[in-house]
Amino acid sequence: MKIQKIFGENGALPQLCARGSCPTAILAENGDVFVQGYVPAPAEGAELIAPAGESFVRMPRATFEKIARQVLAS
């Protein structure tokens, strides 16, 4: 996979976050979008059951909306 663009809450990022709080959407060269977020707490995870090979991440709705608008505009 080759990264084409990284979108953070406040715009494009030059690189992936190494530390800190930075939910992002990563746009791959083939058009797929990868989402980086917070690992759900155990109590939240009990309600979330993903099929084999899938998982969940969490991010604030306002952050998701900002990032989604950027991805759709790209």
N, C-alpha and C positions, 0 to 999 in steps of 0.2 A: 504494500500500500504506500502510495506517495501522498503526502499532505499538500493540498492546494491552498487552503486558507483556514485560519483559526479565528473563530468569532467569540469574543468575550462580551460581558454585559455592556461594556462601554465602547465597543467597536472591535476592529480587527486587532489581533495580537501578533507580535513578531515571532513568538515561539510558545510552546506549551509551558504551562506553569510548573515550576519545580516544587514550590511550597506555597502555603497560604490558601486562601479561599478563592477559587477561580473556576466556577462552573463554565464550561465552554461547549461549543459545537465545532467539530473538526470536519471540514469538507475535504473528502478524498478526491483524487484525480479522476476516479471512475464515477463520481457523482454521489457516492454513498456519504451519509452523515453519521459521524460518531459523536456521542454525547458524553461529556464528563460531568459528573455531579457528585453528590454526597451519597455514601452507602447508607441505606435505610437502617434505622435503629431496629434492634431485635423485635420490639413490639410492632413496628410498622411492617417488618418483613414477614411476620406471621400472617398478615392479611394478603401479602403479595406472593402469588405462586406462578412462577414463569415456567414455560416449557423447557425441556432439556436444550442447552445451548444458548439460552437467553437469560438476561438478568435485568434488574431494575437499578436506577439511580434516582436521586431526588434533587430538586433545585427549587428555589422560590419561584412562584408563578410569574412575578414581574420580571425576573431574570430570564425565564424561559421565553416570555413574550418578546423581550428586547432582542434576544439571540435569534429567535425564529424569524423575526422581521428581517434581520440582516441576511440570514441564510436564503430566505425567499427572494430578496432583492439582488442576490449575487448571480 
